[in-house]
Structure formats: structure tokens, C-alpha cells
Amino acid sequence: MTYLNEANVARSTGEVEYHPLIPFLPENAKVLFLGSFPPQRKRWCMDFYYPNFINDHWRIEGQLFFGDRNYFVDLTAKRFRIEAIVEFCLAKGIAFFDTSSAIRRLRDNASDKYLEVVEPTDIPALLAQLPHCRAIVTTGEKATDTICASLGIPNIPKVNTFVPIPEVNNIDGRQLILYRLPSSSRAYPLAFDKKVEAYRRMFEMVMGGF
């Protein structure tokens, strides 16, 4: 199965980029990761979320769940193992999309700082497809700010904390939280092992263990 949104790829221009991936929404998902927007395609090593080979998201999850930071890494090809990642996320119930469905890049780089949101994502529509979701998780300032603006969350959570999502956005009476984790980007100044521990605490709280 391909996770590329071919229609959006085709209509993206040099000015406005539409989200190039379809939402990954396993029905059993308890956690929905919402980033800001994928990096430029030239930085991808696979057609899935967190595709930049120097981003450590999949190394963190490999270390956390399998005790091997390279569990999802093809070291020879310098790629992530997309089949293993998808199988894992389906089994564990981890969903992915982003807080922006269309953006402008104000500079020719991957920095969230220079992303202008053209079209925020309809987050309640995603949650309506995730009946077991308990938490939205962000890992960066841009994504956190965007979701707080979109959902009317008055208090922006600090790293390693969470806040309730206002009831107006709740689906089927569920109480949802917004949990902010440290960024998996290597530019974020925190040791890898401390990032793993932060992710561990979130998964233990939201999913009740491993």
C-alpha cells in the first residue's frame, strides 16, 4: 500500500504545498502523533511519517519498544524499514498526521520556524475516525502552537507535560489530552536516552504500558 497522496502531490506548487501523505489512522489507535508538516521531498528516505533519515523518531521507538535504536533502520541502504514500521504501528495502535494540510515554505529548508500555515488540519475529523484515541501528541513548537490555535486550547503545554483538550472538541464524550514531547530532531538539545525516557512516560500513561 502506498501512503502518498498523489492528488495533493500533483496540485502542490512552488508556492503552496499540500500534504503529500494520507492520514495513517489505525482504528485501534490510542495515540495520534501530529507533527507540523513533512520536510521537503528531497530529504525523505521513505514514503511515510518522519521520513528524514537524520530524524530520530523511529530510532527512539526502536529503542523504546525493542531495545534497539536501529530496529527500524536499514543501515546499509540508509533508509527506514517502512514495512516494519507500518506493521508495528498497526499492532500498537499509533496514528499519524500533521497539524497543517497546506503550507508555504518561507525559506528553502526543513525548519518549522519558516512554515506558514495555509490550511490547518481538521483535527476533529481525524479523531472521529479514531474511536479509542486518548491523546494527541506533538513533538515540536510549531505543531503545538498550531493545534492549540485550531482547538482553542488556552494553555500551551510545556515539553513533557499535557493539558486537557476543551470539551467542545471531544468526540463521543471522550476526555482527550494534548501531550507535548521533546522533538526527535537532532537539532533539539536533549540526549537521545532522555528523549527515549520522555516517550516511555507518555506511552505508559496513555497506553497503560507496552
N, CA, C and O of each residue as an XYZ file, in Angstrom:
840
protein
N       0.845     -1.202      0.000
C       0.000      0.000      0.000
C       0.876      1.246      0.000
O       1.901      1.304      0.680
N       0.459      2.224     -0.763
C       1.179      3.497     -0.765
C       0.512      4.473      0.186
O      -0.712      4.487      0.316
N       1.315      5.288      0.848
C       0.779      6.303      1.757
C       0.911      7.697      1.167
O       0.617      8.690      1.831
N       1.353      7.768     -0.081
C       1.416      9.042     -0.779
C       0.020      9.483     -1.200
O      -0.779      8.673     -1.671
N      -0.264     10.746     -1.032
C      -1.493     11.334     -1.539
C      -1.162     11.930     -2.912
O      -0.755     13.087     -3.020
N      -1.342     11.128     -3.938
C      -0.913     11.522     -5.281
C      -1.609     12.786     -5.761
O      -1.007     13.603     -6.458
N      -2.879     12.951     -5.390
C      -3.623     14.141     -5.828
C      -3.003     15.405     -5.231
O      -2.870     16.420     -5.913
N      -2.631     15.335     -3.967
C      -2.025     16.505     -3.331
C      -0.630     16.786     -3.864
O      -0.246     17.944     -4.030
N       0.125     15.733     -4.131
C       1.447     15.915     -4.714
C       1.326     16.632     -6.052
O       2.117     17.521     -6.366
N       0.324     16.234     -6.839
C       0.141     16.809     -8.168
C      -0.266     18.278     -8.106
O       0.143     19.066     -8.959
N      -1.062     18.657     -7.113
C      -1.537     20.043     -7.079
C      -0.629     20.977     -6.281
O      -0.873     22.183     -6.241
N       0.394     20.452     -5.658
C       1.344     21.311     -4.957
C       2.139     22.129     -5.965
O       2.499     21.643     -7.037
N       2.402     23.370     -5.603
C       3.160     24.259     -6.475
C       4.406     24.724     -5.737
O       4.647     24.332     -4.595
N       5.182     25.548     -6.388
C       6.349     26.092     -5.713
C       5.977     27.005     -4.570
O       6.793     27.266     -3.686
N       4.728     27.500     -4.583
C       4.293     28.426     -3.541
C       3.583     27.711     -2.400
O       3.939     27.897     -1.236
N       2.586     26.897     -2.720
C       1.802     26.206     -1.703
C       1.994     24.698     -1.840
O       1.858     24.143     -2.930
N       2.309     24.046     -0.729
C       2.431     22.590     -0.703
C       1.247     22.009      0.055
O       0.935     22.432      1.168
N       0.590     21.027     -0.568
C      -0.487     20.300      0.084
C       0.078     18.995      0.643
O       1.034     18.437      0.105
N      -0.523     18.526      1.720
C       0.073     17.401      2.437
C       0.279     16.193      1.520
O      -0.671     15.709      0.905
N       1.525     15.706      1.430
C       1.832     14.649      0.462
C       1.515     13.233      0.936
O       1.690     12.281      0.174
N       1.057     13.073      2.167
C       0.758     11.745      2.697
C      -0.703     11.661      3.127
O      -1.293     12.658      3.545
N      -1.275     10.479      3.023
C      -2.622     10.276      3.543
C      -2.526     10.061      5.050
O      -1.517      9.544      5.528
N      -3.547     10.444      5.805
C      -3.510     10.185      7.246
C      -3.382      8.689      7.524
O      -4.019      7.868      6.864
N      -2.565      8.351      8.492
C      -2.394      6.960      8.917
C      -3.172      6.799     10.211
O      -2.743      7.265     11.266
N      -4.340      6.126     10.123
C      -5.293      6.127     11.226
C      -5.781      4.718     11.551
O      -6.912      4.372     11.210
N      -4.957      3.896     12.201
C      -5.436      2.575     12.622
C      -6.636      2.722     13.557
O      -6.625      3.573     14.447
N      -7.652      1.915     13.368
C      -8.874      2.048     14.163
C      -8.610      1.833     15.650
O      -9.322      2.378     16.494
N      -7.583      1.037     15.974
C      -7.281      0.729     17.377
C      -6.371      1.763     18.032
O      -5.959      1.570     19.176
N      -6.046      2.854     17.341
C      -5.062      3.815     17.836
C      -5.521      4.498     19.118
O      -6.655      4.969     19.215
N      -4.628      4.545     20.097
C      -4.842      5.299     21.327
C      -4.072      6.617     21.316
O      -4.378      7.535     22.077
N      -3.078      6.694     20.448
C      -2.210      7.866     20.364
C      -2.214      8.385     18.930
O      -2.054      7.609     17.988
N      -2.393      9.679     18.763
C      -2.307     10.325     17.456
C      -1.169     11.331     17.492
O      -1.272     12.369     18.146
N      -0.078     11.026     16.787
C       1.026     11.970     16.643
C       0.664     12.979     15.552
O       0.310     12.602     14.435
N       0.759     14.249     15.889
C       0.536     15.310     14.906
C       1.772     16.203     14.868
O       2.050     16.946     15.809
N       2.504     16.116     13.763
C       3.644     16.987     13.562
C       3.204     18.283     12.914
O       2.019     18.617     12.922
N       4.140     19.005     12.359
C       3.811     20.258     11.679
C       3.498     20.005     10.205
O       2.397     20.297      9.738
N       4.479     19.457      9.473
C       4.348     19.176      8.041
C       5.605     18.410      7.638
O       6.671     18.648      8.206
N       5.507     17.499      6.673
C       6.715     16.761      6.274
C       7.790     17.691      5.704
O       7.481     18.758      5.172
N       9.050     17.277      5.820
C      10.119     18.059      5.194
C      10.026     17.989      3.683
O       9.207     17.248      3.140
N      10.861     18.756      3.006
C      10.897     18.696      1.538
C      11.220     17.271      1.088
O      11.954     16.534      1.747
N      10.645     16.916     -0.058
C      10.748     15.532     -0.543
C      12.209     15.083     -0.712
O      12.510     13.901     -0.550
N      13.089     15.987     -1.023
C      14.490     15.628     -1.230
C      15.133     15.109      0.049
O      16.212     14.518      0.003
N      14.474     15.326      1.202
C      15.014     14.865      2.478
C      14.419     13.531      2.927
O      14.754     13.037      4.004
N      13.551     12.952      2.121
C      12.889     11.709      2.501
C      13.757     10.492      2.195
O      14.518     10.474      1.227
N      13.623      9.477      3.047
C      14.210      8.172      2.724
C      13.125      7.101      2.642
O      13.420      5.936      2.373
N      11.872      7.491      2.875
C      10.731      6.569      2.723
C       9.462      7.407      2.592
O       9.452      8.590      2.933
N       8.398      6.788      2.096
C       7.130      7.485      1.890
C       6.216      7.249      3.090
O       5.181      6.590      2.988
N       6.631      7.810      4.238
C       5.842      7.667      5.453
C       6.230      8.797      6.395
O       7.050      9.649      6.051
N       5.648      8.801      7.562
C       5.875      9.885      8.513
C       7.265      9.807      9.141
O       7.823      8.725      9.324
N       7.806     10.971      9.464
C       9.188     11.115      9.930
C      10.157     10.441      8.948
O      10.878      9.511      9.311
N      10.161     10.925      7.700
C      10.934     10.265      6.638
C      12.389     10.681      6.541
O      13.161     10.064      5.807
N      12.780     11.736      7.284
C      14.156     12.219      7.199
C      15.076     11.270      7.968
O      14.859     11.029      9.156
N      16.085     10.739      7.314
C      16.940      9.715      7.921
C      17.684     10.233      9.147
O      18.060      9.443     10.013
N      17.903     11.539      9.235
C      18.627     12.058     10.396
C      17.675     12.496     11.515
O      18.125     13.015     12.536
N      16.368     12.294     11.333
C      15.429     12.489     12.431
C      15.367     11.178     13.225
O      15.342     10.096     12.640
N      15.342     11.280     14.546
C      15.475     10.087     15.385
C      14.151      9.509     15.881
O      14.159      8.675     16.786
N      13.024      9.921     15.324
C      11.747      9.401     15.829
C      11.717      7.876     15.827
O      11.380      7.258     16.837
N      12.070      7.271     14.696
C      11.973      5.806     14.610
C      13.089      5.118     15.380
O      12.938      3.960     15.771
N      14.190      5.792     15.603
C      15.230      5.235     16.477
C      14.758      5.247     17.934
O      15.016      4.305     18.684
N      14.065      6.319     18.325
C      13.520      6.381     19.680
C      12.525      5.248     19.906
O      12.584      4.569     20.931
N      11.621      5.040     18.970
C      10.631      3.976     19.140
C      11.275      2.597     19.060
O      10.841      1.674     19.750
N      12.292      2.446     18.237
C      13.009      1.177     18.191
C      13.667      0.859     19.521
O      13.579     -0.266     20.012
N      14.327      1.852     20.104
C      14.984      1.659     21.397
C      13.956      1.391     22.497
O      14.165      0.544     23.365
N      12.869      2.111     22.447
C      11.863      2.020     23.491
C      11.142      0.671     23.486
O      10.983      0.045     24.534
N      10.715      0.232     22.325
C       9.893     -0.973     22.253
C      10.691     -2.259     22.020
O      10.223     -3.347     22.354
N      11.899     -2.135     21.446
C      12.659     -3.339     21.101
C      14.067     -3.353     21.679
O      14.807     -4.315     21.472
N      14.452     -2.297     22.405
C      15.788     -2.237     22.983
C      16.880     -2.110     21.946
O      18.030     -2.465     22.206
N      16.527     -1.600     20.754
C      17.480     -1.493     19.648
C      17.148     -0.238     18.850
O      16.139     -0.187     18.147
N      17.994      0.762     18.962
C      17.719      2.018     18.266
C      17.706      1.846     16.749
O      17.136      2.681     16.046
N      18.309      0.804     16.241
C      18.339      0.571     14.792
C      17.338     -0.489     14.348
O      17.453     -1.015     13.241
N      16.366     -0.809     15.184
C      15.395     -1.850     14.837
C      14.659     -1.524     13.539
O      14.387     -2.418     12.738
N      14.341     -0.259     13.331
C      13.608      0.152     12.128
C      14.534      0.731     11.054
O      14.061      1.342     10.097
N      15.839      0.545     11.205
C      16.812      1.176     10.320
C      17.489      0.144      9.423
O      17.958     -0.891      9.895
N      17.532      0.435      8.142
C      18.355     -0.318      7.199
C      19.661      0.450      7.070
O      19.756      1.410      6.305
N      20.661      0.021      7.821
C      21.917      0.769      7.883
C      22.644      0.777      6.545
O      23.278      1.771      6.189
N      22.559     -0.314      5.806
C      23.258     -0.398      4.525
C      22.672      0.579      3.512
O      23.406      1.295      2.831
N      21.359      0.602      3.421
C      20.684      1.463      2.440
C      20.446      2.875      2.969
O      20.036      3.760      2.218
N      20.701      3.084      4.256
C      20.436      4.373      4.905
C      18.979      4.786      4.701
O      18.664      5.886      4.246
N      18.114      3.845      5.061
C      16.676      4.058      4.979
C      16.022      3.497      6.233
O      16.629      2.718      6.968
N      14.782      3.899      6.471
C      13.977      3.248      7.492
C      13.198      2.102      6.846
O      12.874      2.154      5.659
N      12.906      1.084      7.625
C      12.197     -0.108      7.126
C      10.696      0.144      7.256
O      10.087     -0.144      8.286
N      10.122      0.684      6.196
C       8.729      1.117      6.236
C       7.771     -0.025      6.537
O       6.794      0.176      7.258
N       8.020     -1.219      6.008
C       7.112     -2.337      6.257
C       7.069     -2.679      7.734
O       5.995     -2.927      8.282
N       8.239     -2.696      8.391
C       8.302     -2.994      9.822
C       7.637     -1.888     10.635
O       6.979     -2.164     11.638
N       7.806     -0.641     10.207
C       7.208      0.498     10.907
C       5.686      0.435     10.837
O       5.009      0.609     11.851
N       5.151      0.189      9.654
C       3.697      0.127      9.488
C       3.114     -1.036     10.289
O       2.095     -0.877     10.960
N       3.749     -2.190     10.222
C       3.281     -3.357     10.982
C       3.260     -3.052     12.486
O       2.307     -3.394     13.186
N       4.313     -2.412     12.963
C       4.414     -2.052     14.373
C       3.312     -1.076     14.780
O       2.654     -1.273     15.802
N       3.109     -0.032     13.989
C       2.116      0.992     14.325
C       0.694      0.434     14.288
O      -0.143      0.819     15.105
N       0.419     -0.459     13.358
C      -0.889     -1.112     13.312
C      -1.109     -1.972     14.549
O      -2.195     -1.969     15.127
N      -0.079     -2.706     14.952
C      -0.206     -3.589     16.108
C      -0.360     -2.810     17.406
O      -1.156     -3.187     18.266
N       0.393     -1.732     17.553
C       0.389     -0.970     18.801
C      -0.724      0.070     18.865
O      -1.089      0.528     19.948
N      -1.255      0.437     17.722
C      -2.290      1.461     17.708
C      -1.736      2.864     17.821
O      -2.049      3.592     18.763
N      -0.900      3.247     16.844
C      -0.288      4.577     16.827
C      -0.617      5.226     15.486
O      -0.293      4.683     14.429
N      -1.255      6.377     15.535
C      -1.707      7.074     14.326
C      -0.833      8.297     14.064
O      -0.176      8.818     14.965
N      -0.841      8.746     12.791
C      -0.003      9.880     12.401
C      -0.712     10.761     11.383
O      -1.383     10.272     10.475
N      -0.552     12.047     11.550
C      -0.805     13.043     10.512
C      -0.102     14.311     10.965
O       0.825     14.246     11.773
N      -0.530     15.468     10.457
C       0.105     16.733     10.819
C      -0.936     17.807     11.076
O      -2.096     17.672     10.688
N      -0.510     18.868     11.732
C      -1.436     19.937     12.106
C      -1.758     20.878     10.953
O      -2.698     21.668     11.042
N      -0.987     20.801      9.874
C      -1.233     21.629      8.685
C      -1.465     20.734      7.478
O      -0.723     19.781      7.242
N      -2.500     21.051      6.723
C      -2.782     20.307      5.487
C      -2.216     21.006      4.263
O      -2.091     20.395      3.201
N      -1.873     22.283      4.401
C      -1.227     23.030      3.322
C      -0.378     24.129      3.947
O      -0.779     24.767      4.920
N       0.808     24.339      3.367
C       1.744     25.330      3.925
C       2.492     26.062      2.816
O       2.490     25.645      1.658
N       3.123     27.152      3.198
C       4.137     27.797      2.369
C       5.463     27.703      3.114
O       5.508     27.866      4.334
N       6.537     27.442      2.384
C       7.870     27.475      2.975
C       8.457     28.860      2.705
O       8.640     29.260      1.555
N       8.741     29.563      3.760
C       9.272     30.914      3.612
C      10.766     30.909      3.335
O      11.336     31.909      2.898
N      11.400     29.752      3.600
C      12.799     29.554      3.254
C      12.984     28.134      2.736
O      12.181     27.246      3.021
N      14.037     27.936      1.983
C      14.287     26.633      1.361
C      15.005     25.705      2.339
O      16.152     25.311      2.132
N      14.276     25.368      3.426
C      14.850     24.422      4.379
C      13.722     23.690      5.099
O      12.544     23.903      4.809
N      14.097     22.823      6.045
C      13.109     21.990      6.735
C      12.673     22.564      8.073
O      11.970     21.890      8.826
N      13.069     23.779      8.387
C      12.774     24.354      9.691
C      11.299     24.715      9.831
O      10.723     25.372      8.964
N      10.697     24.276     10.940
C       9.315     24.654     11.221
C       9.156     26.158     11.374
O       8.086     26.713     11.125
N      10.229     26.804     11.784
C      10.189     28.245     12.030
C       9.758     29.011     10.790
O       9.165     30.085     10.894
N      10.056     28.460      9.614
C       9.775     29.151      8.365
C       8.626     28.506      7.585
O       8.566     28.606      6.359
N       7.704     27.836      8.315
C       6.490     27.320      7.699
C       5.337     28.269      7.976
O       5.107     28.652      9.123
N       4.628     28.643      6.954
C       3.407     29.439      7.101
C       2.209     28.527      6.870
O       2.096     27.908      5.812
N       1.329     28.440      7.835
C       0.156     27.578      7.715
C      -0.857     28.218      6.775
O      -1.343     29.320      7.029
N      -1.170     27.523      5.696
C      -2.183     27.979      4.748
C      -3.527     27.359      5.080
O      -4.564     28.017      4.991
N      -3.506     26.085      5.466
C      -4.744     25.356      5.772
C      -4.494     24.434      6.966
O      -3.819     23.415      6.827
N      -5.031     24.782      8.131
C      -4.873     23.877      9.271
C      -5.693     22.606      9.073
O      -6.723     22.620      8.399
N      -5.238     21.531      9.653
C      -5.925     20.248      9.545
C      -7.220     20.250     10.355
O      -7.291     20.846     11.430
N      -8.231     19.581      9.831
C      -9.492     19.383     10.554
C      -9.266     18.243     11.548
O      -9.523     17.079     11.241
N      -8.785     18.591     12.732
C      -8.405     17.577     13.713
C      -9.609     16.803     14.249
O      -9.509     15.583     14.379
N     -10.745     17.439     14.568
C     -11.907     16.650     14.994
C     -12.323     15.591     13.971
O     -12.815     14.529     14.353
N     -12.133     15.864     12.679
C     -12.470     14.867     11.657
C     -11.553     13.652     11.753
O     -11.985     12.525     11.511
N     -10.277     13.879     12.109
C      -9.369     12.750     12.329
C      -9.801     11.951     13.553
O      -9.849     10.722     13.516
N     -10.113     12.654     14.631
C     -10.494     11.978     15.876
C     -11.771     11.163     15.710
O     -11.945     10.137     16.368
N     -12.663     11.614     14.835
C     -13.907     10.875     14.601
C     -13.636      9.496     14.013
O     -14.475      8.600     14.112
N     -12.458      9.323     13.397
C     -12.079      8.033     12.819
C     -11.245      7.186     13.777
O     -10.815      6.086     13.430
N     -11.020      7.706     14.986
C     -10.168      7.026     15.969
C     -10.946      6.872     17.271
O     -10.729      7.639     18.209
N     -11.848      5.893     17.347
C     -12.750      5.791     18.499
C     -12.065      5.485     19.824
O     -12.651      5.691     20.887
N     -10.824      4.992     19.773
C     -10.124      4.633     21.007
C      -9.020      5.617     21.375
O      -8.288      5.393     22.339
N      -8.893      6.696     20.623
C      -7.795      7.637     20.859
C      -7.972      8.359     22.188
O      -9.061      8.822     22.527
N      -6.874      8.442     22.931
C      -6.873      9.105     24.233
C      -6.038     10.387     24.245
O      -6.265     11.284     25.057
N      -5.064     10.455     23.327
C      -4.138     11.587     23.389
C      -3.667     11.977     21.998
O      -3.402     11.131     21.145
N      -3.572     13.287     21.799
C      -2.838     13.826     20.661
C      -1.455     14.191     21.174
O      -1.322     14.810     22.230
N      -0.438     13.811     20.436
C       0.939     14.048     20.853
C       1.632     14.925     19.829
O       1.602     14.643     18.631
N       2.259     15.994     20.309
C       3.090     16.831     19.451
C       4.532     16.754     19.923
O       4.807     16.453     21.084
N       5.448     17.030     19.002
C       6.876     16.945     19.344
C       7.633     18.200     18.919
O       8.858     18.183     18.800
N       6.913     19.263     18.697
C       7.579     20.490     18.279
C       6.731     21.705     18.585
O       5.520     21.599     18.778
N       7.374     22.862     18.628
C       6.683     24.099     18.991
C       5.637     24.492     17.957
O       4.530     24.891     18.317
N       5.981     24.383     16.665
C       5.056     24.796     15.606
C       3.781     23.975     15.647
O       2.680     24.522     15.585
N       3.930     22.653     15.752
C       2.761     21.780     15.792
C       1.917     22.063     17.024
O       0.688     22.092     16.947
N       2.572     22.273     18.159
C       1.845     22.540     19.398
C       1.074     23.848     19.305
O      -0.097     23.907     19.679
N       1.717     24.890     18.814
C       1.047     26.182     18.672
C      -0.132     26.093     17.707
O      -1.194     26.662     17.963
N       0.058     25.375     16.596
C      -0.995     25.268     15.584
C      -2.209     24.535     16.123
O      -3.343     24.961     15.905
N      -1.977     23.430     16.829
C      -3.119     22.666     17.354
C      -3.831     23.430     18.460
O      -5.054     23.352     18.573
N      -3.085     24.167     19.277
C      -3.733     24.960     20.328
C      -4.617     26.036     19.714
O      -5.710     26.303     20.213
N      -4.151     26.652     18.640
C      -4.958     27.663     17.950
C      -6.190     27.028     17.304
O      -7.284     27.589     17.357
N      -6.004     25.863     16.696
C      -7.100     25.198     15.988
C      -8.187     24.711     16.935
O      -9.373     24.790     16.615
N      -7.788     24.205     18.104
C      -8.739     23.585     19.020
C      -9.116     24.485     20.198
O      -9.843     24.064     21.098
N      -8.625     25.708     20.189
C      -8.981     26.628     21.258
C      -8.452     26.208     22.616
O      -9.132     26.369     23.629
N      -7.248     25.672     22.641
C      -6.614     25.265     23.894
C      -5.911     26.488     24.474
O      -4.978     27.000     23.855
N      -6.332     26.974     25.649
C      -5.816     28.251     26.149
C      -4.396     28.185     26.697
O      -3.656     29.167     26.630
N      -4.016     27.038     27.235
C      -2.704     26.906     27.865
C      -1.812     25.992     27.037
O      -2.053     24.787     26.958
N      -0.791     26.557     26.425
C       0.122     25.767     25.601
C       1.012     24.937     26.521
O       1.707     25.496     27.369
N       1.001     23.601     26.366
C       1.781     22.765     27.277
C       3.281     22.917     27.054
O       3.744     23.072     25.924
N       4.021     22.868     28.141
C       5.469     22.822     28.052
C       5.901     21.406     27.706
O       5.107     20.469     27.794
N       7.156     21.252     27.313
C       7.682     19.933     26.973
C       7.541     19.001     28.177
O       7.807     19.385     29.316
N       7.117     17.766     27.895
C       6.916     16.709     28.892
C       5.736     16.984     29.831
O       5.699     16.486     30.956
N       4.786     17.772     29.363
C       3.550     17.975     30.114
C       2.365     17.817     29.169
O       2.529     17.737     27.952
N       1.175     17.773     29.749
C      -0.033     17.650     28.931
C      -1.120     18.546     29.488
O      -1.087     18.942     30.653
N      -2.094     18.862     28.627
C      -3.243     19.670     29.021
C      -4.498     19.022     28.450
O      -4.429     18.335     27.431
N      -5.648     19.234     29.097
C      -6.893     18.701     28.534
C      -7.291     19.460     27.281
O      -7.041     20.660     27.159
N      -7.905     18.753     26.362
C      -8.460     19.386     25.165
C      -9.887     19.809     25.482
O     -10.660     18.989     25.979
N     -10.268     21.051     25.215
C     -11.611     21.532     25.576
C     -12.718     20.600     25.092
O     -12.628     20.003     24.020
N     -13.759     20.492     25.907
C     -14.829     19.533     25.641
C     -15.506     19.749     24.294
O     -16.037     18.807     23.705
N     -15.489     20.983     23.808
C     -16.150     21.255     22.530
C     -15.556     20.420     21.403
O     -16.222     20.169     20.399
N     -14.294     19.982     21.564
C     -13.645     19.179     20.529
C     -13.743     17.675     20.786
O     -13.315     16.873     19.956
N     -14.300     17.296     21.922
C     -14.342     15.878     22.275
C     -15.326     15.120     21.402
O     -16.357     15.644     20.980
N     -14.974     13.881     21.148
C     -15.796     13.006     20.318
C     -16.401     11.929     21.215
O     -15.681     11.290     21.981
N     -17.721     11.719     21.129
C     -18.388     10.657     21.887
C     -18.132     10.762     23.382
O     -18.070      9.744     24.071
N     -17.982     11.986     23.893
C     -17.814     12.161     25.321
C     -16.444     11.808     25.861
O     -16.249     11.781     27.076
N     -15.499     11.540     24.990
C     -14.153     11.194     25.453
C     -13.435     12.428     25.990
O     -13.574     13.526     25.453
N     -12.664     12.229     27.060
C     -11.781     13.289     27.531
C     -10.407     13.069     26.914
O      -9.725     12.092     27.221
N     -10.015     13.979     26.051
C      -8.749     13.857     25.342
C      -7.726     14.830     25.903
O      -8.078     15.875     26.452
N      -6.461     14.475     25.757
C      -5.394     15.361     26.200
C      -4.450     15.669     25.046
O      -4.344     14.914     24.080
N      -3.771     16.799     25.178
C      -2.677     17.150     24.282
C      -1.384     16.992     25.074
O      -1.168     17.683     26.069
N      -0.540     16.091     24.633
C       0.713     15.774     25.324
C       1.873     16.239     24.448
O       1.964     15.872     23.276
N       2.756     17.049     25.027
C       3.894     17.566     24.264
C       5.184     16.859     24.666
O       5.571     16.861     25.835
N       5.832     16.264     23.696
C       7.101     15.570     23.899
C       8.254     16.396     23.336
O       8.028     17.298     22.529
N       9.483     16.102     23.748
C      10.627     16.762     23.108
C      10.735     16.347     21.649
O      10.356     15.234     21.281
N      11.241     17.225     20.840
C      11.393     16.944     19.420
C      12.376     15.798     19.194
O      13.363     15.657     19.916
N      12.089     14.989     18.185
C      13.006     13.916     17.807
C      14.085     14.400     16.846
O      14.955     13.629     16.443
N      14.027     15.677     16.480
C      15.082     16.252     15.640
C      16.390     16.308     16.416
O      16.399     16.584     17.616
N      17.483     16.046     15.730
C      18.787     16.113     16.392
C      19.174     17.544     16.732
O      20.106     17.777     17.502
N      18.459     18.495     16.159
C      18.728     19.894     16.496
C      18.194     20.243     17.880
O      18.591     21.252     18.463
N      17.295     19.413     18.410
C      16.739     19.690     19.735
C      17.752     19.260     20.796
O      18.180     18.106     20.795
N      18.146     20.159     21.702
C      19.268     19.895     22.614
C      18.904     19.034     23.814
O      18.798     19.528     24.936
N      18.714     17.742     23.567
C      18.449     16.784     24.635
C      19.039     15.445     24.229
O      18.906     15.028     23.079
N      19.690     14.771     25.169
C      20.333     13.491     24.869
C      19.312     12.461     24.400
O      18.156     12.473     24.823
N      19.756     11.581     23.527
C      18.881     10.554     22.958
C      18.199      9.738     24.061
O      16.987      9.531     24.003
N      18.941      9.279     25.048
C      18.374      8.445     26.114
C      17.301      9.191     26.903
O      16.338      8.579     27.365
N      17.458     10.498     27.061
C      16.451     11.273     27.776
C      15.186     11.434     26.936
O      14.079     11.486     27.472
N      15.356     11.511     25.631
C      14.179     11.536     24.757
C      13.430     10.208     24.848
O      12.201     10.183     24.919
N      14.176      9.116     24.845
C      13.547      7.792     24.963
C      12.746      7.710     26.256
O      11.618      7.217     26.257
N      13.313      8.183     27.343
C      12.624      8.130     28.631
C      11.369      8.999     28.621
O      10.356      8.625     29.211
N      11.424     10.151     27.960
C      10.246     11.010     27.862
C       9.129     10.313     27.086
O       7.966     10.364     27.486
N       9.480      9.671     25.991
C       8.483      8.949     25.201
C       7.933      7.768     25.998
O       6.746      7.458     25.907
N       8.788      7.110     26.778
C       8.341      5.988     27.605
C       7.250      6.437     28.584
O       6.233      5.760     28.737
N       7.464      7.562     29.235
C       6.489      8.044     30.207
C       5.147      8.333     29.539
O       4.091      8.034     30.098
N       5.194      8.911     28.352
C       3.946      9.194     27.648
C       3.216      7.917     27.301
O       2.019      7.799     27.563
N       3.922      6.949     26.709
C       3.256      5.706     26.297
C       2.717      4.946     27.498
O       1.633      4.367     27.426
N       3.452      4.941     28.591
C       2.972      4.250     29.789
C       1.697      4.896     30.323
O       0.779      4.197     30.751
N       1.637      6.222     30.301
C       0.448      6.907     30.799
C      -0.751      6.710     29.882
O      -1.855      6.424     30.346
N      -0.532      6.865     28.583
C      -1.659      6.854     27.645
C      -2.099      5.437     27.284
O      -3.291      5.162     27.147
N      -1.123      4.545     27.132
C      -1.436      3.196     26.667
C      -1.411      2.158     27.783
O      -1.752      0.995     27.566
N      -1.008      2.579     28.963
C      -1.003      1.646     30.081
C       0.114      0.634     30.030
O       0.003     -0.435     30.631
N       1.189      0.941     29.326
C       2.324      0.028     29.227
C       2.645     -0.277     27.791
O       2.287      0.471     26.881
N       3.330     -1.393     27.595
C       3.816     -1.747     26.267
C       3.245     -3.075     25.798
O       3.553     -3.524     24.694
